[in-house]
Amino acid sequence: MDALSKSMDMEATVVREGKTQKIQADQLVPGDVVMLQSGDKTPADLRLIKMRELQVDESALTGESLPVHKQTEPLAADTLLADRTNLVYSSTLITYGTGVGIVTKIGDQTEIGHINEMITSADILETPLTRKINGFSHVLLMVVIGISAVALVFGWLRGQAGHDLILTVVSLAVAGIPESLPAVVTVILALGVTRLASKKAIIRKLPAVETLGSTSIICSDKTGTLTQNEMTVTQIRAGGQRYDLSGVGYQAEGEFNQAGEQIEPQSSATLTEILKAGLLCNDSRLSQTDTGLRVEGDPTEGALITSANKAGFYADDLLQTLPRLDAIPFESAYMYMATLHQRGEGKSPIVYIKGSVESVLPRCKTAVNADLQPIPISTETVEADISEMANKGLRVLTFASKEMPMGTTAVTHDDVASGLTFLGLQAMIDPPRPGIEEAFYDCYKAGIRVKMITGDHIDTATAIAGQLVDGWAPAEAKMHGVEFKLHAINGSDLAALEGEAFDDKAIRTSVFARVAPEQKLQLVKSLQAQGYVVAMTGDGVNDAPALRQADIGVAMGITGTEVSKEAADMILTDDTFTTIRDAIEEGRGVYDNIVKFITWTLPTNVAEAGVILLALIFGKAAPIMPLQILWINTVTAVLLGIMLAFEPKESDLMKLKPRDPDEPLIAQGMMKFIIIVGVMLIFSVYLVYIQVMDGIGDLAVAQTAAVNAIVFGEIFFLFNTRSFRHTLSEVGFFSNKRLIGGVILMILLQIMFTHASFMNRIFGKAPLGSTVWMYIIAVSFVIFLVVEIVKWHDRRQNSKKR
């Protein structure tokens, strides 16, 4: 909200009492007349009454990737936000032209104020990990209290001495609680944050690391996230020929291909002419920034500059031989631009025109062939070419030229009203980012659905989405039991849906175009209500409510507004979808390691509590004391358990389906290992304790043996827990060198714990003989073998099911 307030801190030029003056935007009132010019930030919501070639960047509010051409004519009351071309909105940027508008809304009543209200109303949800650990903690607490109460009653009925009974019950309670769990979970999450930062994803809220791994649906913005956010000419039609251009963005890198064969652009006179026309009939330029080339002006003109640069033509050089004499700037009323150029001594000047097909084609009398010779024009062929390219989501510009009489130094609309020569078409699109198709496929294999939510037109959005899924997503593929097709819907159609119809469309639709901010928020809430964990990406103010509502809000670090970053849980420093894919994989690895730690540590608590309970039942002294239990739980957690945080991600994480949000923290498969190992530890530790008591009769030695039996059982089981889907050889014995180092250090400390005299005094122990040591190692190795056999059996059963 603070960031949103800062974005509204601006001045306004108003006409009051017949005088033009500047005031602070917060002093505006409805009815004020505000003057706008290029570079201004709109101070309030305005209804335009006058304008000249006004263009406004509304991307932060509506998601529209290109500047919007404004007009003053009335529109229907139900016109979508992104299509209200006679209005300008608070905090949007004037990129071209001038205008005058009357203030209609200020402050919280503006569209951006409405977004502020939605941000505050969005629910802040608990993360899946927080919910699961809270539930797990309550269940564990009840179990420990219950067992301790039973032990207290049982000991009292047996007439055990009060001091000894209380000490035993306290030992039992301490043994049952995994004290290290909060610390280790925090360490694992923090390490995940560090790894994500190295992959250009900044986590703002620690639990968000794990939430990423639970993601089942990604609602992604299109412009800049899935695409380059740099318009690129990909196809040219000239002289009856088709030319395809490679390369993306504004870098002059790429090839010209004709019928699949690379060609030199200078080999075609007509191709050369249309490239020159696009470069000369142009008011924009490319400039180098820290992040690469950026266009100063219209992105479509930047694409035309780049296509000419790829052929070796540059504006500075070309204007030396074809200097500009005059120009007709682009006007929305005419939908074209024209420039007049001198062609050299003895040659007549030439006009180059670019614009929409509707404005330029009817003015053309002739066309040119591949050799730049005049031929009759076929409007049907041109319109068919345009229709074909438009169906692919390409933005098409039409080019023409006209020779002017000698001595002409100015050009008017009447000069280009007829008699033009059609040069051809240049078609462009904001292309998908490199590697995005692979990222989509990885999400598809991982059972994660991707939905495109954009302010762009539905044809453009569908074309981009088709490129991303074409070739790998089968038409009838099913994910989560839902038929996967490239369904698309417009915001106006979505607004007509309610209840179950809206929920059904929310899950079945892949592309949402021209959607309003409140619709984005509604979509996220609908998907969450249907049980999905939703990641939402965005960069504009309009995305902030949905970012805040989503289970994991992802803001763009480069193009994102401060408002969107403040509302998000994660910020991408490179603005790419592939980083989201990498972050989800990292999140799955983090959750995997948390589950491995819990699966590893709980059998210890079960064993500690179990041997104390057995001793109480059989009337024996407690095999382990509270201080010894704290030694086991604390030292092993630091030297063994935390090392699981450094366990490398397993190779098949992105081949697994997303976890069910309602699945307990310890799933049935892991609970089996906790029970098996816990029971085996109880009996092996108790047998070691009883054997030493019967053989030696020294309680201190027996307790020392029991402590070591638990510790070495943990060490051997630690290697089992490194993976429950792969063998130790597949994982790599030395792939986690920190774990190996922790085991070696733990063994050395345990030897010191057992045999150092000062440790014996502190913990009330006694040294062990070699026979007892061998027995401890033997029973611990048996645990390792049994677990490996069970894992082998599970893998075999799973392979049969597949």
Secondary structure, 3 states (H helix, E strand, C coil): CHHHHHHCCCEEEEEECCEEEEEEHHHCCCCCEEEEECCCECCCEEEEEEEEEEEEECHHHHCCCCCEECCCCCCCCCCCHHHCCCEECCCCEEEEEEEEEEEEECHHHCHHHHHHHHHHHCCCCCCHHHHHHHHHHHHHHHHHHHHHHHHHHHHHHCCCCHHHHHHHHHHHHHHHCCCCHHHHHHHHHHHHHHHHHHCCEEECCCCHHHHHHHCCEEEECCCCCCECCCCEEEEEEECCEEEEECCCCCCCCCCEEECCEEECHHHCHHHHHHHHHHHHCCCCEEEEECCEEEEECCHHHHHHHHHHHHCCCCHHHHHHHCCEEEEEEEECCCCEEEEEECCCCCCCCEEEEEECHHHHHHHEEEEECCCCCEEECCHHHHHHHHHHHHCCCCEEEEEEEEECCCCCCCCCCCCCCCCEEEEEEEEEECCECCCHHHHHHHHHHCCCEEEEEECCCHHHHHHHHHHHHCCCCCCCCEECCEECCCCEEEHHHHHCCCHHHHHHHHHHCCEEECCCHHHHHHHHHHHHHCCCCEEEEECCHHHHHHHHHCCEEEEECCCCCHHHHHHCCEEECCCCHHHHHHHHHHHHHHHHHHHHHHHHHHHHHHHHHHHHHHHHHCCCCCCCCHHHHHHHHHHHHHHHHHHHHHCCCCCCHHHCCCCCCCCCCCCHHHHHHHHHHHHHHHHHHHHHHHHHHHHCCCHHHHHHHHHHHHHHHHHHHHHHCCCCCCCHHHHCCCCCHHHHHHHHHHHHHHHHHHHCHHHHHHHCCCCCCHHHHHHHHHHHHHHHHHHHHHHHHHHHHHHHHC
